[in-house]
Amino acid sequence: MNVRHLARVASTCALLAGSVLATSTAASAQAPTSGCPHGFFLWSVAEHLADGYHLALIVDDPRSGVQSFGQAGNGDGWVCAHLLGVTENGRSLYEFFDDVLPASSK
């Protein structure tokens, strides 16, 4: 199972469990120097954990076994997020990758 599929499955499960989801823009003076793929934005794991985005924590955790672009998460508290769409009940569905790309790859 690839990371993209895992992210979609886990995100869908979170929605079905009734997690409260919120949209976000990522910005902080403490943002990492690594980058995200085109179309993704930096997402603070800690900031959104209380909103039910546990998958972001799993993607960032180097011990989880989830890999982004062939690398384990770096555990820096940031991931790359991409809004896939909005469900029929108005909740946002995101895809996550760890922010493992060099900043120059953006």
VMD Tcl script that draws the C-alpha trace (Angstrom):
set ca {
  {0.00 0.00 0.00}
  {1.52 3.34 -0.97}
  {1.56 6.47 1.16}
  {-1.01 8.28 -0.98}
  {-3.51 5.42 -0.65}
  {-2.81 5.09 3.08}
  {-3.36 8.81 3.55}
  {-6.71 8.69 1.75}
  {-7.91 5.64 3.67}
  {-6.89 7.06 7.04}
  {-8.35 10.48 6.24}
  {-11.63 8.88 5.24}
  {-11.66 6.85 8.48}
  {-11.11 10.02 10.48}
  {-14.06 11.65 8.74}
  {-16.29 8.68 9.40}
  {-15.30 8.73 13.05}
  {-16.68 12.24 13.28}
  {-13.41 14.09 13.67}
  {-13.69 17.83 13.65}
  {-11.74 19.05 10.66}
  {-10.69 22.56 9.79}
  {-8.89 24.11 6.89}
  {-5.56 25.72 7.47}
  {-2.83 27.79 6.00}
  {0.61 26.94 7.27}
  {2.83 29.80 8.31}
  {5.25 30.26 11.12}
  {8.63 31.76 11.86}
  {9.60 28.23 12.96}
  {8.77 26.59 9.62}
  {11.33 24.03 8.44}
  {13.81 24.56 5.65}
  {12.70 21.40 3.84}
  {10.00 21.62 1.23}
  {6.75 20.32 -0.12}
  {5.77 19.12 -3.59}
  {4.06 21.59 -5.92}
  {0.45 22.10 -4.86}
  {1.07 21.22 -1.18}
  {1.52 23.60 1.75}
  {3.30 23.25 5.09}
  {1.01 22.05 7.88}
  {1.80 22.16 11.61}
  {1.12 18.73 13.11}
  {0.72 20.06 16.68}
  {-1.61 22.84 15.61}
  {-4.04 20.43 13.95}
  {-3.78 17.36 16.17}
  {-6.63 18.58 18.38}
  {-8.77 18.92 15.23}
  {-8.49 15.19 14.58}
  {-5.67 15.10 12.03}
  {-3.84 12.14 13.57}
  {-2.67 10.94 10.16}
  {-0.38 13.97 9.88}
  {1.36 12.84 13.08}
  {1.79 9.31 11.70}
  {3.26 10.61 8.42}
  {5.74 12.82 10.33}
  {6.81 10.10 12.81}
  {10.08 8.42 11.68}
  {9.09 5.23 13.56}
  {5.67 4.78 11.94}
  {6.91 2.93 8.85}
  {5.18 5.41 6.53}
  {7.48 6.81 3.86}
  {7.23 9.94 1.76}
  {9.26 9.90 -1.45}
  {11.17 6.85 -0.15}
  {12.09 8.44 3.20}
  {10.67 8.04 6.69}
  {9.17 11.09 8.35}
  {11.66 13.50 9.90}
  {9.75 14.11 13.15}
  {10.03 17.90 12.89}
  {6.34 18.54 13.55}
  {5.55 19.60 9.97}
  {4.01 17.80 6.99}
  {2.91 18.82 3.53}
  {-0.84 18.91 3.00}
  {-3.02 19.08 -0.09}
  {-6.77 19.63 -0.02}
  {-8.38 16.78 -1.97}
  {-11.89 18.08 -1.63}
  {-14.84 18.57 0.65}
  {-17.17 15.75 1.64}
  {-20.95 15.89 1.30}
  {-21.20 16.91 4.95}
  {-18.83 19.86 4.43}
  {-15.66 18.40 5.95}
  {-12.27 18.83 4.32}
  {-10.29 15.82 3.10}
  {-6.50 16.18 2.93}
  {-3.57 14.18 1.58}
  {-0.33 14.31 3.60}
  {3.38 13.78 2.86}
  {6.29 14.50 5.15}
  {8.25 17.66 4.33}
  {11.32 15.71 3.19}
  {12.01 17.43 -0.11}
  {14.83 19.98 -0.26}
  {13.46 23.52 -0.21}
  {14.83 24.08 -3.73}
  {12.46 21.35 -5.07}
  {9.36 23.44 -4.44}
}
mol new
graphics top color blue
foreach p $ca { graphics top sphere $p radius 0.5 }
foreach p [lrange $ca 0 end-1] q [lrange $ca 1 end] { graphics top cylinder $p $q radius 0.2 }
display resetview
